[in-house]
Amino acid sequence: MDKNRENKIFYAGDEFDFESIMREFGSGNDDAEIDYDAIGSKPVTYDDIEDILSTDLSVDEGYDYPPETEPEVEEESGEEDIIDSIVEEYTDGSENETTKVFKPVQDNDLVTDGISDEDISPEDYAEDGDYETEKAEEPTPKRHERRKARSFGELIVTPFISALALIALKVQQSKLSLSFSADDDEELGQELPPEKASKFYESFIDGLHIRVRIAFVLSLVLAYISFSLPVMGAMSATAVKSAVCLILLLAVMICGLDIMTSGLIAIAHGRPNANTLIALSALLSVIDGFLAACGVKGTKLPFCAVPALTISFSLLGSLLNCRSSRIVFNTVSSSRKPYTVTAETSVTGNGVTILKSRMTTKGFVRRTEEAGPDETVYGVMAPYLIVIALLLSLISAAVSKSFAQFAHILSGIFVCAAPLAILLTYPLANFVSAKTLIKSGSAIAGWSGIYDIGKCRHMIITDFDLFPKGSVTISQTRIFAGMKPEKVVSLAGSMIAASGSALSPAFAELMKQGKGSLLRVENFRCHEGGGLIAMVDGVEVYCGSASFMHLMGVHLPDMFKIKNCVYVSEGDTICGMFQMEYAPVDSVRDALYMLMRSDRHPVFAVRDFNITPQLLSVKYDIPTDGFDFPSFAQRYEISGAEPSEASKPAALVSREGLGAFVHLAEHAKGLYTRVRVSVMLSVMSTVIGMIVMFILSLTGQMTVTAALSFLLAWLIPVLVIGFCFSE
């Protein structure tokens, strides 16, 4: 609360003296500061809000506690007369109202803002009429004024537009993730370790294998009958075919009993989802098949084959989910010291960036178990699809005047609301992806991890990504005259160790061989000229390239000016030089070529002053014109960035070097695009299928053959996208 909100501030229970009251009423400056020391208390300020909100109050407690001993109020008769005259002056003397003195608040009083109403009698309250305010006259509506009717097109298009908007909102809510809360952990229960989660999902695989095979065999028989292929004997009759289709569909529904029960429970809770669409589609086909088997006049072959195939493909999706989860969790549990990949928003200051760090894998299992985009999208669309299918069926029955065929029409339109690939788009692509990534020792944390990496436009690349441990060695060492080798090695090794660059392992090995030791490094800083400056044992030490030594005024003979060399000096006196050898790695070369073809922006936050665009161009034989090398200060800041507390693991990499990192990032990006395309195709088959079946119902040509052919045609591109996503 602002201190200067009001000039006149009074507090119940405070003591006032005559001088403070005269100063208050006599002040002509509305913005004058209030002397809180004079009045004995202080109003609540903005800084106090946090403390107030953190205070625990029960419903039986008041806002203020009474003092243990009540202060005695001294009566001043002379000052009371002056106060009465001041009050009469400000009230124009219109009313002579007795001033009531309220006692300190007691425990048994009704308290509101620290003021007790114990001493107030009913006569002290105003009458009900005093609280009434004048009501503004409402304009009387005109007679015969009607709301403008919406067109038929608006009535049909509006639900579709609303559904698409909600889908987009739901998809936007699945991005970046970026935090776990204690309440969520408590609600979902304790997260399983990766090895236990792998065994948990493995226990379902054998049972799902059997159910999937049985469901597909029965569904293929249903499809054979639905396409009116040759049959023998009594099977040529429509009623007999319908009865057989009904029995086969019921058998498939038993195989997918978990899908049926999950869908019905969801609609009972008022939250229909993809399983609800499958369950309702199957139940409507059962009703249609029962009426056709009973020989109702004018009935056609029921749509039992469509929900049977939908249940079969959904069971296949569940099987693929279990197998991919087992692969991913086995990869996580078998990795000793993996790198965790996260999506960060505050590293480069420009968009979302992929960051590889040694962060813990906590939350990886839970993110992998989150719902995929197909479940999310159809969960949003489910209530709209149910209502639209019912409305279209009523319109078709009314227009064609065939209410006796209402069950057949509703079943034909609704089977398109649950297409064959409704729960197969994401599991299929994710399973093929998991089998591919395990070859490189990587894993992605489900759709949430795919989304995080797929949306990132920046990528942090460090020294060890370009030249992993063992690829940088010291080929030659030279100690200048008058210098002790142990001291020079210690100076260089201490400076390089403080920098944390890719040179550190090589100099650590040199110190072991040359009996050097780490020295205390103070005031360490990097220079934009390509070198390091620090105080070592009270002496200023320079460490860097030949150009850096020249920039710092250190004399260096021309014969010793060599590329890819580390120089160290005490002040302006050169101490030694170490010629470095950078061995290119084939996997890094392939990764750099992949980055060149990608639209992802790599940020080379390298600390080794010898790693330049020219060095990369020579060692890896690639053009480096578009590569971003920030200033040395920014490189140290970016390369030293750590995941925020709200960061969630998006993926895991168990191998060193840039190859596995870039392969994972580009793979996740491609998977993100392909899954979105597959889900979009599935949604398009739903919308277009319902419209096509509605039109066919108006013309009397709606058959199970047409519906099955249409949905199988839309299934082919989904299968192609899923199975072809592999190296």
Number of C-alpha atoms within 10 A of each C-alpha: 11 9 14 14 9 10 16 10 14 13 14 13 15 9 14 12 11 14 10 13 14 13 11 16 12 9 12 9 8 10 11 11 10 17 12 11 8 12 17 11 13 14 14 12 10 11 9 11 11 9 9 11 9 8 8 7 11 8 5 7 11 18 12 14 12 14 10 6 6 9 10 6 7 7 8 10 8 9 12 12 10 13 14 13 12 15 13 15 11 10 11 9 11 9 8 10 9 7 7 8 8 14 14 17 21 17 13 8 13 13 17 11 10 17 18 18 13 14 10 11 8 7 7 8 9 9 10 7 7 8 8 8 7 6 6 6 6 6 6 6 7 7 6 6 7 7 6 6 6 8 8 8 8 9 10 13 10 11 15 16 11 13 18 15 13 15 18 13 12 16 15 10 10 17 15 23 20 17 13 13 8 7 9 11 13 10 8 9 9 10 15 15 17 23 15 15 19 24 14 15 18 18 12 14 17 10 11 19 14 11 18 22 15 15 26 20 14 21 26 14 14 24 23 14 21 23 15 13 9 9 12 6 6 10 15 14 12 17 23 17 23 29 22 19 30 25 18 20 29 18 17 26 21 14 22 21 15 12 19 21 13 17 21 20 14 15 18 11 8 10 15 23 22 24 28 27 30 28 24 22 28 29 19 23 29 25 17 27 30 19 21 24 23 13 16 13 10 9 20 21 24 32 33 34 30 32 32 32 26 26 33 27 22 24 25 23 22 20 25 23 22 22 21 26 28 23 20 30 25 19 25 26 15 13 16 9 12 23 23 23 30 29 30 26 18 14 22 17 9 10 13 21 26 25 25 25 18 13 17 13 19 14 19 27 22 18 19 23 14 12 14 19 21 23 19 16 23 26 20 23 23 22 18 17 23 17 12 19 23 18 14 22 27 17 14 24 20 13 12 14 12 16 15 13 22 18 20 27 29 25 30 32 29 32 32 29 30 31 33 28 30 30 28 29 31 29 26 25 26 28 23 19 22 22 16 17 23 16 10 16 19 25 31 30 26 27 26 25 27 25 24 29 30 20 20 21 17 22 24 21 22 25 21 20 20 26 21 18 17 13 17 20 21 17 11 11 16 14 17 14 10 7 12 13 19 14 17 23 29 23 28 28 26 22 29 24 18 18 19 17 18 26 28 21 19 18 25 20 15 18 19 11 10 16 13 22 16 17 15 14 20 16 9 15 16 19 16 12 17 20 27 22 20 20 18 20 12 10 12 17 24 29 27 27 24 25 16 20 23 14 13 13 11 19 13 16 8 8 6 12 16 16 13 19 21 24 25 30 20 18 16 17 15 22 25 23 26 21 16 20 14 20 14 18 18 11 16 21 19 16 20 23 15 16 19 18 8 12 11 18 17 21 20 23 24 28 25 23 23 20 18 14 18 14 15 18 13 12 14 18 13 15 15 17 10 10 15 13 16 14 15 21 14 15 21 20 14 22 23 13 17 17 21 16 9 12 20 29 29 30 30 28 26 20 16 16 22 24 21 20 28 21 19 23 22 19 21 26 20 14 25 22 14 19 25 15 16 25 23 16 18 27 22 14 25 24 15 14 23 23 16 17 26 23 16 18 25 19 11 13 11 20 20 23 18 16 22 23 14 18 22 16 11 19 21 11 14 24 16 12 18 23 13 10 18 15 8
